[in-house]
Amino acid sequence: MFIIFGFNKQTLTKHGPVFRNRCDRCNNEELWLLFTRRTWFTLFFIPVIPYATQYLLVCPICSYGLVITREKFEELKKVADCNMDLINNRIDENEHKNRIIELTKGRNTNRYNDNDSYKYSGKTETQINYLRQMEEIQRAREEAARAEKNNSDV
């Protein structure tokens, strides 16, 4: 008698779209998808025990993904569920808008400026420093343009 066992069987569970984001890899702006990836121990090729779980945000165009924490996943899953309810016509636009406002209450939803964990994820320290320097240069140029405009108005 012999027993066939294995590991590394993976399952992906799609939870739905979460928010619009520009992908660093393919440079498209799309609604990113929320996924759960579980890795299983198998017995006779049947998944029996999950031994690893990852939570992912994935670009729907090129499949580039970010690993997120469980806490962030729980937060975003509520948004994904709300978006799926709208897609499946379980709620209307107004109710969707109200739910999203309620879910994001007290949080700044401008991810591009305020959430460095997404903006800089997957980047090396050198790349992050470069991006921060470019942002400082951009702010300085905008400030100089405003000052020049104010001087020309006077």
N, C-alpha and C positions, 0 to 999 in steps of 0.2 A: 504494500500500500504506500502511496506517496501523496504528498500535499503540494499543490501548486499555489504559491503566493507571490505577490509582487508589490511594487509601490510605484509612485510617480504617475498614476492614473489621475488626470486632471479633468475637472468639470468647470465650465463657465456658466454663470447665471447672470443674465442681462436684467438690470433693474429699470432701465429707461434713460431718456435724455435728462440732463441736469441743467446745463447753462451753455451759452454761446461762448466760444473761446477760439483764439487764433492759435493754430498748431505751430510750434517751433520747427517741426520737421518738414511738413508739406506746405506751410504758410497759407492754409485755407482756414476760413472762419466758419465753424459749424457748431451744432449742438453736440457737446461731448456726452458720452454714454457712461453710465455707472455699472460696473461689473463686480462680481465676486468670483474669485478663482480658488477652488479647493483642490488639494492634492490628497489622494486616498491610498490607503493600504488595501490591497485586493487579496481575496481568497478565491481560488478557482475562477479568476478573471472577473469577479464580482466586487465592486467597491464596497468595503465594509466599514472602515474607520477613517474619517478625515483626520489628517495629522498636520496639515498646514492650510492656512486661509490667508489670502491676500485680497485687498480691496483696491480696485483700479478705476481710474478715470481714463477713458480711451477716445482718441480721435476716430470718428467714423470713416474718414477718408483713407488714412494711411495706417491705422491701428497702432499708432504711437500711444503709449500709455504712461500714466503716473501712478505710483503706489501711494495710497493715502492711509491714514490711521483709521482705526475702528471708530473713534469718536467722530472724525470728519465724515466717515462713511454713513454713520447713523444720522448725522445732520443732513447730508445730501440725499439720503434715501427717501426722506420725507418729501423733498423737492421733486425727486424722480417719480415717486408715487403720485404726486399731485399732477405732474406733467402727463403721466400715463393716463390718469383719469380724464384729463382734457382731450387727449388723443383718441381715447375710446368713447368719447361723448358721454361720460358719466357725469360730468359737470360742465357748466357753460363758462364763457370767457370771464364774466364778472366774478363768479365764484372762484375761478382759478386765480385771478388777480388778487382777490382778497386773501386767499390761502397763502399765496407767495408772499404777500406783504406781511402776514402774520408770522410765517416761517422765518423771514429775514428781519423781523422787528428787532431794533436795537443793534443791528449789525450794518456795517457799511458794505454795500454790495458791489462797490467799484473795485473789482479784483485787480484790474490792470495797474492801479496806482498803490493800493494799500496792502495787498497780500503777497509778500515776497516769497512765501513758501511755494506758490504756484508759478510766479513769474520766473523764479530762479531755479526751479526744480530741474534736475538732470544736467545742471551746468557745473563746470569746475569753478574753483575759487578765482582763477584768473579770468574766466569768462564773466563771472558775477561782478568782479571789480571793473572790468571793461564796460559792462552795461551800466553800472552805477556812474562811471565817469561820463559816459555818453548822455545819461539823463541830466547830470549836472551841467554839461555843456549846453544841452537843449534848453534847460531852465535859464541859464545865463543869457542865451541868445534871445529868448522870449522877453526876459526882463529888459535887455538892451533895446529891443524893438519897442517895447512899451514906453521906455524912457525917451527914446527918440521921437516917438509919436507925440508924447506930452510936450516935449520941447518945441516941436514944429507947430503945435496947436496954440502955444503961448505967443 
